[in-house]
Amino acid sequence: MLHCLLCGTPYLETDAYCPGEQCGTDLHGQRMGDPACAVQAWCEPRRITAAPGETVMVTLTLRNTGSVSDVYDPELPRDAARRIGLDRPGPPELQPGEVRTWTIVYTVPPDVADQLAPNGMFGLGEVGADGGGSAFEEDSRVVEENDVPVRVVSARDMRVAACAPFSVRVVAACAGAGAWGAAGAAAGASVDREHRNGNRRTKVVAAVFATVAAIVVAVVVGMAMADSDDASPAAKTSPTTSVPESTGPTPTAGPTTEAPVTGTPDASESAAPSTSAPTRLTVPNVVGMSEAQGVALLREKGFRGSVRGSGGTIVSTDPAAGTKVDRERAEIVVVMSGARTTPPPTGSAPISSPTATAPATATVPPLIGASSSEAESRLRGAGLVADIVRVPTADTPEDTVVDCAPGEGSRVRRGSTVTVKVATAPSTGSPAPR
């Protein structure tokens, strides 16, 4: 039995997410991703009862359980994209240990009750003397139960995520249901009665036509069988009458000739899965896109990786666009405008970027006295990259910046690396460096 590293809940090897009540972390990302970007997410309440067309609200709670500040992107189910909304108050970045709540607004499809399959003979159900509906319509209010999975993904490491599902139990309004209120129950009962009566009339007419058709077919088949029995002696004695009978059934050969035609697509479809799952992936061209658009396209193509830089436009990727990589190693680095880039290797398609030929400058922000995580956040906001160096110091609190190079206020190229010296406790028995 395995246990979650964040909450200690036991899980099976086949589980994709932690089953803990307030965890839901992606177990694959927990094993393969950066533990500094860990996140937990859960929905409250996890199960809601609603009527067709009703709008409900669910609270989605996030907890940054990593050691660095991070931004989390929501992933909503595509089949419910038109019926679900998300309100994300507060700043986008969560500090380590910080808890943030979002609000999910979900609307139940109004026509879900009309999608139920009818029961009883000819779909009429069991109609009583009082003209009520079928046994299913009268005795059961449950229409269906929808599971809505909501994922949140780390912007620092796309392999790290958490899933916070909730379910909506849809029930149909019926007469006398006190849960909907007196007025709502009366109105719902009236509408439901008219809708049920209209469906019943349609079903009755359809049943009558089906019964008449069945009787006509039975009579015609019986007459045809009687005629064939009467004509069989003549067919045996007269060879000339056997010719039309042998040529007459030739239209029935149509189904036999259609069999290979229907079998051919099956053979091609059975062979299709072998070519629809390639072992190598081609890096798409996301240069010029925003971070959200580029990351969404890369995830859709099966890639995972990280984002470098703080600009608003993607200037390059590593590997470059058009490169073929193994599916098992489909990791990619997205470089935003303002990040330090490296020239593409020889033979790869060059990626043109106006910001790469004329880089802007940035000012080193105040760092001395801040913590290492705060220094990284300030440098990232200024478009610079932090290089943390731990320096044993006896007279300065641990994890406090004591110096940086270039110094505070220096003008440097955007995307440059700033060396940040952070105090750490000296080891026992060794003198502090001079």
RONUPA-15124 format. One record per residue: residue in one letter; x, y, z of N, C-alpha, C, O in turn. Coordinates in steps of 0.05 Angstrom, whole numbers, plus 5000, padded with zeros to 4 digits. Layout:
BEGIN
AXYZXYZXYZXYZ...
END
This chain:
BEGIN
M501749765000500050005000501850255000503650275016L501350444982502850694980501350904995498950895000H502851115003501751345018502451605005504751634995C500551795005501052064994503152205010503152195035L505052334997507152485011506252745024507652855041L503852845016502853095027501053055050501253195070C499152855048497152825070497352545083496052505104G498952355072499252095084496951905078496851685090T495051975061492851795055493751565038495251605019P493051315044493851085028492351085001490051175000Y493650984980492450974954493550734939495650614947L492150654917492950434900494750534878494750764871E496250344866498050424844496450514819497450664803T493950434817492250514794490950784798489750884779D491150904822489851164827491451384813493851384814A489951564800491251794787491552024806493452184804Y489652064825489752284844489452174872488351954876C490452324891490352244919487352244928486052444924P486352034941483552024949483052174975480752154986G484952314986484552465011482352675009482052794987E480952725030478652915029479553195021478153325006Q481853285031482753555024485553545013487453675022C485853374992488453344979488153354948488453564936G487553124936487053104907489453154890489153204866T491853134901494253194885494752974864494052744868D495953064841496552874820498852694829501052794833L498352434831500352254841502652214822504952184831H502152224796504352204776506152454779508552424778G504952694781506552934784508052934810510153054812Q506852804831508252794857510852624855512752684868R510752424837513152254834515152374814517552344818M514152494792515952584771516452884771518452974759G514753044783515053334782516753444804518053294820D516853714806518453854826516953874852514753994852P517953764874516453774899516154054910514354104927A517754244901517454514910514954654899514154864909C513654524879511254644867508654484875506654504861A508754334897506454164905503954334911504154564920V501654224905499054364909496954164916497053934908Q495054254933492654094940490154254933490254504933A487954114926485454254918483154074925483353824923W480954194933478454044939476054234936476354474938C473754104931471154254928469354204952469353984963E467854414960465954394981463354544972463554774964P461054404973460654124979461553954955461654054932R462053694960462853524938460553394924460853284902R458053414935455753304921453453504925452853594948I452053564903449853764904447453644890447753494870T445053704900442553624887441253874874440954074888A440553854848439454084834437453984814437353754807A435754174804433754124784434754194757436654354755P433554094735434454174708434254474704432154594710G436354594694436354884689437255044713437555284710E437654924736438355074760441355134761442954974751T442155364772444955444775445855414804444455504822V448055274808449055224835451955334837453255384817M452855374862455555474867457055284884455955174903V459655244878461455064893463955224900464955374883T465055174924467555314932469955124926470054904936L471855224910474255084904476555204921477155444919T477855034938479955124956482655024946482954784940L484655204944487355134936489255174960488855354976R491255004962493355044982496054994970496554784958N497755194971500555174961502155024983502955135003T502654764978504154594997507054574989508454405000G507954734969510754724961512354924977511455034998S514854974968516655144982517255404967518855564976V515955454944516255694929513555804921511555664921S513456064916510956184907510356084879512156034863D507756064872506955944847504256064838502756174854V503656034812501156104800499855854789501255694777Y497255814793495955564785493755634764492155814768D493855474742491955514720489755304723490255074727P487155394720484955204722484555064695484955184674E483654804696482854654673480054544677479654374694L478154654662475354584665474654374644475754374622P472754194649471953994630470754124605469154304606R471654024581470754154556467854104551466554284539D466753874559463853824553462054004569459654024562A463054134590461354314606462354604605461754764623A463954674584465154934583463055154581463555374592R460755104568458755314566456955344591455455534593R457155144609455355154632456955204658455755194680I459555254657461055284681462755534680463755604659G462855674702464455914705466155914730465555754748L468256074731470156074753470856364760471656514743D470556424786471256684797473756654814473756504834R475956794806478456764820479357034832480857184820P478357104856479157354869481957344880483157134884G483157584884485757594897487957584876487457534852P490457634884492757614866493057334855492357144868P494257314831494557044820496656864833496456624832E498556984847500756834859500156754888499156914903L500656504895500256394922503056344934504756224922Q503356444959505856394973505756114986503656004989P508156014993508155745006506455735031506655915049G504655545033502855515056500355675054498555645071E500055845034497656015031495355855020495655675004V492955925030490455795021488756005007488456225017R487655934984485956114968483355974960483455734955T481156114960478555994952477556134926477656374924W476655964908475356054883472455964884471755784899T470756084868467956024866467255914839467856044818I466055674838465255544813462155574811460755514829V461255674788458455704782457755504760458855514738Y455855314765455255104747452155104742450655124760T451455084716448555084708447854814697449154714678V445854684709444954424700443454454673441854644671P443954274653442554294628439454284632438554114647P437954474620435054474625433654244612431454184620D434754124590433353914576434253644584433753444569V435553614607436553354615434353154620434652914616A432053244630429853064636428652944611427452724612D428853084587427752984562429452764550428652644530Q431852714561433652524549433352244561434852064554L431352204578430951944591429651754571427951834555A430451494572429251294554426551214566426351164590P424351194550421751104560421750814567423450654558N419850744584419550464592416750364587415050524579G416250104591413649994586413249924556415049974540M410949814549410449734521410149984503408650164510F411649984481411750214462412550474476411950684466G413950464499414950704513412750844527413051074534L410350714532408150854545408250834575407050994589G409750644587409750604616407150474624405650374607E406650474650404150354661402150584667402450724687V400250614649398250824652395950734669394750524663G395350874691393250794709390550914702390351044681A388550854718385850954712385751264715384051384702D387451384732387351664737388851824716388952074717G389951684696391351824674394051924682395052114669G395251814703397951904712400051814692399451684672G402651884698404851814681405751524685404451374699S408051454673409051184676410051144705410351334720A410650894711411550824738414150964744414651054766F415950994723418551134728418051434733419251544751E416251564717415751844721414451904747415052114759E412751734757411251784781412751724807412551864827D414351514806415651414830418451514835419351524858S419951594813422751674816423151954806422052034785R424652114821425252394813428152424803428852624792V429852214806432652234799432852224768431852034756V434152414756434552424727437252304720437452114705E439452414730442152314726443952444746443152624762E446452354747448452464765451052514749452152334737N451852774749454152864733456552904751456353024772D458852794743461352844756462953054741463353034717V463753274755465053494743467853514754468253614777P469953424740472753444750473953714743473753794720V475153844763476454104759479354064767479953994790R481254124749484154094754485354364757484554564744V487454384773489154624775492054534770492954334782V493454684753496154604744498154814752497555054749S500454734762502554924769503755054744504254914724A504155324745505355464723508355414722509655444701R509555344744512455294745513155014733515154994719D511554824739511954544729509254424721507654364739M508854394695506254304686505654014693503353924690R507653874704507053594713505753594740504553394747V505953804755504853824782502053944780501654154770A500053794791497253884789495753754812496753594827A493153834813491253714833488553714820487953884803C486853524828484153494817482053514840482353384860A480053694836478053744856475253684843474053874833P474353434843471753374830469453434848469653424873F467153494836464653504850462453384832462753384808S460253284844458153154829455553294834454953404856V453853304813451253434814449153214808449053094787R447453174828445252974826442753124816441653284831V441953074791439753214779437153074784436952834779V435153214794432553094800430453254785430653494782A428353114776426153244761424053334781423453194800A422953574776420853674793418253514790417553444767C416853454812414453304811412353434829413053594847A409853374826407753494841407953414870408453184877G407653614888407653564917410453544929410653464952A412553614913415253604924415753844941416154064930G415853814967416154034985418854164983419154404990A420854034973423554144971423654374952425454544955W421754394933421754614914419954844923419755044909G418654824945416855034954414054994943413754844924A412155124956409355084948408855194920407755054903A409755444914409255564888410755414867409755354845G413355354872414955214852413854934847413854844824A412854804868411854534863409354544846408954374829A407554734851405054754835405754814806404654694788A407555014802408255084774409654854760409054784737G411554724775412954494763411054264757411354134736A409154224775407254004770405554054746404953874730S404654314742402954384719404454344693403454224674V406954454692408554424668409154134662408954044639D409953994683410653714679408153544670408453364654R405753614681403353474672402653524643402053334628E402953774634402353834606404453694588403653584567H406953714596408953574580408553274579408953154558R407753164602407252874603404852794586404952584573N402652954587400252894572400852904542399952744526G402453114534403153134505404852894496404352784475N406752814512408352584505406652334504407052154487R404652314523402952074523401252064498400851844486R400152294488398552284464400252194440399452034424T402652304439404452224417405051924418405151794397K405551824442406251544445403851364438404251154427V401451454445399051294439398651274409398151054398V398951504395398651494366400751314353400151164335A403251344363405351174352404850884357405450714340A403750814381403150544387400950434369401150204361V398950594364396750504346397750444318397250234306F399350634308400450584281402250344281402250184261A403850304302405650064302404049814303404749614291T401849814319400149574320398849514293398849284284V397749724280396449674254398449574233397949394218A400849694234402949604215403749314220404149164201A403949234246404548964252402448764242403048554231I399848854244397748674235397848654204397548434194V398248884191398348874161400648694152400348534133V403048734164405248564157404748274161405448104144A403448204183402847924189400947814168401247584159V398847974160396947874140398347834113397947634099V400048034105401448004079403347764079403447624059V404747734100406647504101405047244100405947054087G402747224114401146984113400146924086400146694077M399147134072398147094044400447004026400046834009A402747124029405047054012405846764017406446613998M405846674042406546394048404446204036405145994026A401846284038399746114026399946093996399645873985D400646313983400946313954403346143946403245993926S405446153961407845993955407245693958408345533943D405645623978404945343982403145243960403445013951D401245413950399545333928401045313901400445143885A403045483898404545473872406745273872407945243850S407445143893409744963894409344723876411344643863P406944593873406744363854407244453826408544313811A406144683818406544773790409444833785410444783763A410844943806413645003802415244753798417244753783K414444533811415944283807415444153780417244033769T413044183769412344053743413144223720413544113698S413344483722413844653700416644783703417044943721P418644713685421244833688421245123680423045273688T419345213664419345493655418645683677419545903678T417045593697416245763719418545793739418445983755S420445623738422645643758424645863750426145953767V424645943725426446153717425846423729427646543740P423246513729422746773742423246753772424146953783E422746523784423246513813426246523819426946633840S427846423802430746433807431846713802433746793815T430646853782431547123776430247333794431347543798G427847263803426447453820427847523846428047753853P428947323860430247383886432947523883434347563903T433847583858436447703855436847963870439048013879P434748133874435148373891436048303919437348463932T435348063929436147993956439147953958440247933979A440447933934443347903935444748163943447248163948G443148383944444348643953445748623979448048713982P444448514000445848504026448448344025450348404039T448448134007450947974006453148133993455448094000T452448303974454548463961455448693979457648803976E453648783998454449004016456148904039457449064052A456248634044457748534066460748604064461948684083P462048564040464848644038465248934042467349024052V463249094032463649384034463649474063465249644071T461749364079461749434108464049314122464949414143G465149084112467448964125470049114120471849104136T470249244096472749384090473349614109475649624119P471349794116472050004135472749884162474450004177D471449654170472149544196475149464197476449504217A476149354174478949274174480749514176482749504189S479949734161481649974163481550104190483550204200E479150094202478850214228480350054249481450164268S480449784246481949624265484949674263486349644282A485849744238488649804235489350084242491750144246A487350264244487950544250489250594277491050754278P488450454299489750514324492750474324494150594340S493750294306496650254306498150494296500450534303T496750664278498150904268497251154283498551364279S495151144299494251384313495651444339495151644352A497451264347498951314372501951304365503351114372P503051524353505951524346507651534371506851634391T510051414368511951424390513551674391514851724411R513451844371514852094370512952324365511052304350L513452554378511752784376513353014363515753034366T511953184348513153414335512453664351510153714358V514453824358514154064374512554274357513554344335P510254364366508754564351510054844353511654894371N509355014335510455294335508555464351506355524343V509555554375508055724393509256004395508456154412V511356064379512656324380510656544373509256524353G510656754389508756974384506156954400504657144401M505556714411503156674427503556784455505856824464S501356824469501556884498502156634513502056404502E502856664539503556434555501256234557501655994555A498856334562496556154565495956004540495455764541Q496056144516495456004491497655794485496955574477G500155874488502355684482502255434500502655214490V501955484526501855254545499555074539499854824540A497155184532494855024526495354854501494554614501L496554964481497054814456499154594461498754374451L501254644477503254444483502054214499502653984494R500254274518498954064534497253894516497053644519E495754024497494053874479495653684461494653474454K498053764454499753594437501253374453502653214441G500953374480502253164496504953244508506353074517F505653514509508153594520507753694549505553754557R509953694563510053804590512753934595514653864580G512954114613515454254617515154484636513554474654S516654704631516654934649516855184632517455174608V516355414646516355674633518555844645518855844670R520155974629522256154638521756434628520856474605G522256624646521856904638519157014648517456854657S518857274646516357394656515057574636513257724643G515857564611514657724590511857624583510957424593G510557764564507857694556507757534530505557454522T510057484517510057354491512157134491514357174501I511556904478513456694475515356754453514456814431V518056744458519956814438521356564427522456574405S521456344442522756104432521955874450520755904471T522555624441522155384456524655214454526155234435D525055044474527354854474526254574481525554524504P526154394461527154404433525454604416523254684424A526654674392525354864375522954734361522554494361A521354914349518954824334519754644311521754704297G518254424307518754244285520554004293520753814278T521754024317523453804327521753564335519653594348K522653324328521253084336522552964361525052934362V521052904381522052794406520452544414518152514404D521552374431520152144440517852224458518052414473R515652064457513352124473514052104503512952254519E515851914510516551884539518252114549518352164573R519452264531521152494538520152754527521652924519A517552784526516253014514516253254534514153344542E518653334542518953564560520053804544521953764528I518954034549519654274533519854514551518354534571V521654694545522054944560521055174543521955214521V519055324554517955554540519355804550519355864574V520555954532522056194539520456434532519756474508M519756604552518156844548519957074542522457064547S518857294532520457534526521557644552520057674572G524157704553525457794577527157574590528457634609A527057324580528657114591531257084576531357144552R533256974589535856934575535556694557534856474566T536156734531535756514511538456434501540456574503T538556194491541056084478540556054449538256004441P542656084432542256064403541455784395542355594408P539655754375538755484367541155324355542955444344P541055064358543254894347543254894317541254964304T545554824305545854824276544054624264543854394273G542654714242540854534228537954564237536254464222S537454684259534654724268533554984256535155164250A530954994253529755234241530055474260529255454283P531255694251531555924268528856054275527056054258I528556154299526156284308526656584310528256674326S525356734293525757024292524157154315521957074321S525357344328524057474350525157764351527457794356P523457964347524458244349525458304376527358464378T524358184398525358254424528058134430529458234447A528757914415531457794420533657954408535857954418T533158114385535158274373535558544387537758654385A533558634400533758894414532658864442530458954448P534258724460533258684487533058944503534659124499A531058944521530759174538532459144563533658934567T532659354578534259344603532459344627530059414625A533559254650531959244674533759334697536259334695T532459424719533859514743533759304765531659194770V536059254777536159054799534659174822535359384832P532559034832530859144853532359114880534358974882P531259244902532459214929532158924938529958804937L534358804946534358514954535458474982534558284995I537458634991538758585016536758605039535358805042G536758405056534858395079532458235074531058165093A531858165048529558005042530257705043532557635045S528157535043528557245043529257155015528957314996S530256915012531056814986528656794967528856864944S526356694977523956674960522956954951522156984929E523057144969522157414963524057534942523257684924A526657484945528657584925528157464898528257604877E527557204897526957084871524457204859524457254835S522457254875519957374865520457654854519357724833R522057814868522658084858524158084832523558234814L526257914831527757894806526157794783526357894761R524457594788522657504767520757714757520257734733G519757874775517958094768519458304751518158444735A522058344756523658534740524658414714526058554699G524058164709525058044684527857934686529257904666L528857874710531557774715531457494727529357404736V533757364726533957084736535757084761537857204761A534856944782536256934807538056694808537256464801D540556734817542456514823543056514853544756674862I541756344868542056344897544656204905545155984897V546256344922548756234933548556244963548256464974R548856024976548656005006551456075018553455955010V551456275036553956365049553756325079551956445091P555456165091555356135121555956405134558056525130T554056485151554256745165553256705193551156585198A554856805213554056765241552356995252550756945270D552657235242551257465254548857555238547857775243T547857405219545557475203543557245204544357015202P540957305206538957095207539056915182539757015160E538456665185538656475163536556545142534356635149D537256485117535456535093534956835089532756915081T536956995095536757285091538857365070541157285072V538057535051539957625030541957825043541158015055V544557775039546657955050548058105028549258315034D547958015003549358154982548258054955547057844954C548758214933547958124907549858254887551058464892A550158124864551858224843550558164816549957934810P550158374799550558664803548958774827547058644836G549859004837548659114861545859224856545059254833E544459294878541759414876541859674860543659834864G539859714843539759954827541359944801541160134785S542859734796544459714771542559664748540559514750R543259774724541759734700543159504684545559524677V541759294679542859064665540858984643538559074642R541758804626539958704604537758534616538258374635R535358564606533158404616533658114610534358044587G533257944629533757654627536557574637537257344637S538057784647540757714658540457574685538357574698T542657444694542757294719543957474740546057594736V542657484763543657634787544457434808542757274817T546857444817547857274839546957374865547557604873V545457224880544257304906545557134928545256884928K546957264947548257124969546257124993545457335002V545656885002543756845024545156725048546756535045A544656835071545956745095544856475104542456415101T546756305114545956045124547655995149549756115153A546655825167548055775192550655635187550655435172P552855725198555455585194555455315207554155265227S556855135195556954855205558554855232560255025236T557754665249558954655276561954575274562654385260G563554735288566454675289568054805267570454785267S566754935247568255075226567955365230565755465234P570155525228569955815232568555945208568655835186A567256165213565856315191567956425172570056505181P567356425146569256525126569656825129567756965137R572056915123572657205125572457335098572857575095
END
